[in-house]
Amino acid sequence: IGVRLVGSEMCIRDRGTAYTKLSLRDSAQMYFKTAEKAIQGIQDYDLETGLWMNQGILYVHLSEYEKARAEFEKVLESALEVKNNEDISRCYNNIAVCNGYLGDYEGALKMHMKSSEMAKDLEDPISLAKSYNNMGLIYFDLDDYEKSEEYLLKSLEIKKEQGAEVSVVGSYLNLGNVFRKLGVNNKDSITLNKAKKYY
């Protein structure tokens, strides 16, 4: 697939992205639909996959997870074709999140595992931490608290190494919930006190 810079179509798509971030979802959908019509017949990997990825994110915001997964799967197909490993890893993660929301925990874990392996190969610690965190949350939902603790701790360690102080709060709170379920009250108190430091 050749790469072309297409100005007006990209601007329309980017307006849709901006409206998604502003939670103006009707406007976002309108611009994405307009961009989709505008790029028909244009073979531009970045433009097409960027549109599909952003539409998928919008559908996640709208809690329309099957539609979101379908958009991410389109990106994945194109990314596999051109061997864009960053996008492949991102798609695995996004599809995993959709699977989790849809109650397909086995499918979610499988995709998160693929994403985490690619993140290791790409030396992308932030993506790896996200995958581990999400796996920890899935194991929590499955009542496997020891596995949940294992992956949440892996995620926390990476976040601390990267200086990601804001996201460390979520890790401590998640671990606090795990320890509460395991009945380890002293560890629960310690993790919650650590979380308070970052507020």
Order of alpha helices (4+ residues) and beta strands (2+ residues): alpha-alpha-alpha-alpha-alpha-alpha-alpha-alpha-alpha-alpha
